[in-house]
């Protein structure tokens, strides 16, 4: 994985006083948000801060039945579309941090992590620029292998299988982080009618038509949709983290037609909260 291998020891946080100050539009809300990622003490884990509410990046705060993104909620406040940022933090070794979400204008809805180009590349670059530091010396855990399977009705996507061992420290940034989220063109109008993807465009996702294929090529990888499923899975598995440890298990994880609802339900069962 990028920055360090998933086989790591100790608790880590970012080295810089403020790792990043990034501003962008939320995919579903359409609001403009600014994100700060700050260092945190060992065993504090990853926490979102929105409108003074502290929302731990834990499966216990994950909202059920949000198939198009992962949403965390606590004390009446929520932050959605957290999966790409959490994926980058988990893979890069940032086990402890505070993530402040600010909002522009008179927006009064829930918080949302900016979508940028639909991948985790922006967040990986931010962590790389800041670097990591070890808080205390303690044992960590690792993930041996991920193998998601994807099947979509669009012929251009079809059936895809991606399997890899996460041992090389550059693997995540080169093979996973740049994979963008995707959708079917025929589903766009339905999602908009539901009040979703208000901030979506051809700049924030790759879009595939049932009849015409990819509408905004080129792809970054031949199997980019399946690789993005790996990105999402890592982000959702990060919700298993406790006391500043990483969330990915020492395991061979096989996912068949996965999505955020299935991922978080799996994590709930692993945590004993299913």
N, C-alpha and C positions, 0 to 999 in steps of 0.2 A: 504494500500500500504506500501511498505517498507520505513523505516525511519520515515515517518509521513503519516497521513491519507490524502486523497485527499481533505477532508473537512478541509482546512487550511486557516489561516489568515496571512497576511503580505507577504512581498517579501523576498525570500531566495536566498542565494548563498552558495558556499562551504566554509568551515571554514579554511581549510589548504591553504597555499600559492600556492601550486600546488597539486591538488587533485590526479592526476594520471599522470604517464608517461608510456604509454602503446604502444608497438610496435607489429604490425602484418601485415598480407598480406590482400590486398583488394580482395574481392570476384570476381569482374568483371574485374578490371584492371590487377590484379596479382602483382601490385606494393607493396613495403614494406613501410608502413607509421607509423609515431610516433605521438601519440595524447597526448596533454597536455590540461587539463581542469583547468582554473584559475578563481578565484573569480571576480565578476563584480559588479558595483554599481546597486542599485535599479533602476528599470524602464529601464535598458539597455537591458534586455532580454537575449536571447542566441544568440551568434554570432560565426560563424566559421571564422578562419583566415587562409588563404592559399595563399602562394606566395605574401604576403603583402596585399592581397585583403580581405576586411571585408564583409562577406556574412551572413546577418541576417537569423536566422531560422524562416522564415516567409513564409506564403503562397504566398506572392507577389514575392518571389524569387524561388518558386518551378517550376521546368521544367515540362511541360506537356508531356504526352505520354511516360512515363518511367515505364512500367508495372512491371518490375522485381525488382525495387528499387526506393527509393525516392531521387531525385537529386535537389540540390539548386545551383543557378547560379546568379552571379552579376559581372558587369564590365569585362566580358570576362573570368572569372574564375568560376569553378564549383567544388562542392564536392558531391560525390554520396554515396549511401548506408548509409544515415544518420539516418535511421528509428530506428535501435536498440538502438543506443546511445541516441537519443532524447526521445525514449520511457522510458528508464531508468531514464533520468533526469526529465522528466515530472512526472513520478510516484513517484520519490524519493523526489520531492519538490525543485529541483534545478532550479529556475525560471530565474536566472540571472547568466551568466558565459561566459567566452571567451574560445573557443575551438580551439587550435592551431594545425594545421595539417602539419607535416613535412614529407619529402619524402627522401628515401635513394637512393643513386646511381645517375645515369644520367637519371632517369625517367622524362619525360617531358609532361605527360598527365594530366588529371584532378585529383583532390584530391579524396580520398576515405577513409571512416572510416573502419578500419580492421574488418573482419568478425568473427575472433576467432572461436568459436564452432558453430556459427549460431544462438546464443541466445543473451540475454542481460545480462547474469549472470556476465560477466567480469566487466561491467560498474556499476552494482548494488553493487558489492563488493568494487569497487573503491570509490563510493560515501559513502558507509557505513564506510570505513576506514577513510575518511576525516571528515565526519560530516557536519552539516549545521549551518549557523548562519543567524539571521534575520537582514535585512538591515533597514527597516522602518516598522512602524505599520500601516497597511492598509488592506482593505478587499480583500479576495480572492474569487475564485469560485470553484465549485466541480463538479464531475461527479457522478451521481447516479447509473447508471447501463449500462453495455455493453452486447450485445447479438449478436455475429456474427454467421452466418450460413455458412457452408462450404460444397461444393459438388465437388468431384473429380472423374474422370473416373476410376481410379484404385480401384478395389474392396476392397483392404485392407484399403483404406482410406474411400471411400464411402461418405455418408452424415453425417455431424457432426454439432452439435449445442452446443454452450457453452454460458451459461448465468450466470452472477454473479453481485453482488453488491460490489462496491469498498469502503468498510468502514473499514475493518480490516487493520491495518498498516503493517502487515506481508504478506498480500494477494499477492501483486505483486511479491515479491522475492520468495515466496513458490509456487505459482500457475501459474505465467505467465513468469517471467524473464528467467526461465530455458528452456522454450519451444524453440526448434531449428527450423530454416527454413527448408523447405523440397522441394523436386522436384521429378518429374517422371523420371525414368531411360531412358525411350523412348524419352524424350525431351532433354537429355544432349547433344547429338551430334549436334542437331539443334542450341542450344544456343551457343555452341562452334564455330560453323560455322558463327554465327553472331558476333563473337569476344567477347562474354560474358563469364562469369565464368572462367576466366583464372586462378584465385586463388582458384577455387572450388575443393573439394575432399570429401571423406567420413568422414573427420574430421571437415568439416565446414557445413554439412547439413545432414539430414536424407533423404535417397533415396529409393523410392518405385518403384518396377517393376509391370507392369500390370499383369504379369503372376506369378511372384515369390514372390510378396509381398515385405516386407521391406528387403533391402539388407545389412543394417548395424544396426541391433537391438542391445540392447533393446531400446524401447521408454522410455522416462522419465515419460510420462503420456499416458494413453490409447488414449486420444484425443489430443495428442501433436500438430498435425497440426492445429487444430482449436484454441488451446490456443496461438499458434504462431500468428495466425491472430489477436488475441486480442492485442498481443505485438505490431504488426505492426500498428494496428489502433490507439493505444495510441500515438505512435511515430508520425504518420501522423496528428492526431488531435492536437498535440502540436504546429503545424504550425499556429494555430489560435491565439496563444498567442500574446498579445500586451502589451507594456510598462511593461514588467517584470511580468505580471500575468501568471497563468497557462492557457493552451489551452483547456483542457477538460471542457465541458459544464455541467451545472446542467440539466441533461437530461437522458432519457432512449434511448440509441442508438442501433438500430437494423441494422445489416449489412447482406445482402444476397449475397453470392458469391463475397465478396469484394476483393479488391486488391489495390495497391498503386495508380493507375490512378483514380479509383473510389473514394478512400478516399480523395485524394487531390482535385478532382473536387467537392466533397461534401463540403470540407472546403472553397473552393473558393466561392461557393454559400452562405455559412454562413457569409463570410466576406464581401459580396456585390461585389466581384470581379469576379463572375461567368459569 
